[in-house]
Amino acid sequence: MSLKSLRLLIVPLVFLVLGLALAACGSDEEEPAATVEPTQASTPDPTAEPTETPTEAPTDTPTAATAAPTEAATPEPTPEPTPAARSLEGVRGIVDHTNAGWPREVEGLNGVVSIPAKPLRIITASVGHDEITLAIVPSERLVAVGEATKSETYSNVAHLVQEKAEISRDPEVIIAQAPDVVVTSPWFPIEVVEALQRAGIPVIQTELEQGPEARINAILLMGYIYGEEDRAFEFAGEVQARYEALVAVTSAKDPKPRVLALTQYADTLWVAGGTSTEGGVITAAGGLNAAEDAGVTGNQTTSLEGVIAMAPDVIIIPQPVAFGAEEFRQSLLEHEALAELPAIKNGAVFVVESKHFTTLSYWNIRGAEDLARMLWPDDFPDPPAESFSLAE
């Protein structure tokens, strides 16, 4: 679906939802300098994976034997299709977009799953999903989170979940929280999915991808899973409007500076190329992804010679300060071999907020807004809004 088509879908839907509301109540090795040979290594643990792979919770988490009874509502008959339900047509993952009642079915990466009733107790075990969930449903319905979601290093909603129960990926720990539904990432272990399903818990593994269309689809699909379609449309409209206001300015910029997202873990250099979350942020901010231009796809390792070959005008370091981001920046600025690199000559090496560049949720827009202010300060003199609206 193109951005233009997406805009045509979202805008009228938002106005439709608002109209309905008013009527009712009067809301993620050295090589030659000429090219960069990407390796097949996966993204290092301290970057993207921690946001989707929480560390195991303490062993004093309640066990399945003490699980509280579920609070899900009794399944209700499916009503006649409503305008809001029909407007979900085209949202990937919804089996029958005309079904606004319960039970309802969605198709995740793990197959078609039936949700018997509106889920009042939700678990995701994924930072990106937790961030989206808290924008759609009241906080009390998200009953437990992983350790990473509570971490200010990885999570944009850490301040909202400190009092919540902490879970690991041990199925018994999750079952103990008596969730009505588990909505989680493609990286959630299949053996855990199967164990939860045997316990009668609906589990939906949804895609988490960077990009404007995938971002909106995730919001609308999760809104449908949670029975919060109206709020999902409202929030999708807010996210889309904020993205479009940004790219309306940045897409017209020419020439575009060559921007390289570069990190270092355990003395290994990593770059973010095409299809990476960081790459999507660079593009939205009006930059040319230097790694993608060099033929790199995803997050890959490189060499110092590879960095020189990419000749970035700007280097951003989406690496947590706790993992040596500032020290890495200083080492780049002082490295003799890099002295003639445009970014080094101009001092254009910046540590950026990693959780805005690596988490797979709408918070990537905030990362793009911050980067746009670095690249085009005259066009973006004011800081962006600190956050997005949350469900009430």
Summary of the structure (lengths in Angstrom):
residues: 392
radius of gyration: 21.9
end to end distance: 30.8
largest distance: 70.8
contacts: 1362
relative contact order: 0.15
helix: 41%
strand: 14%
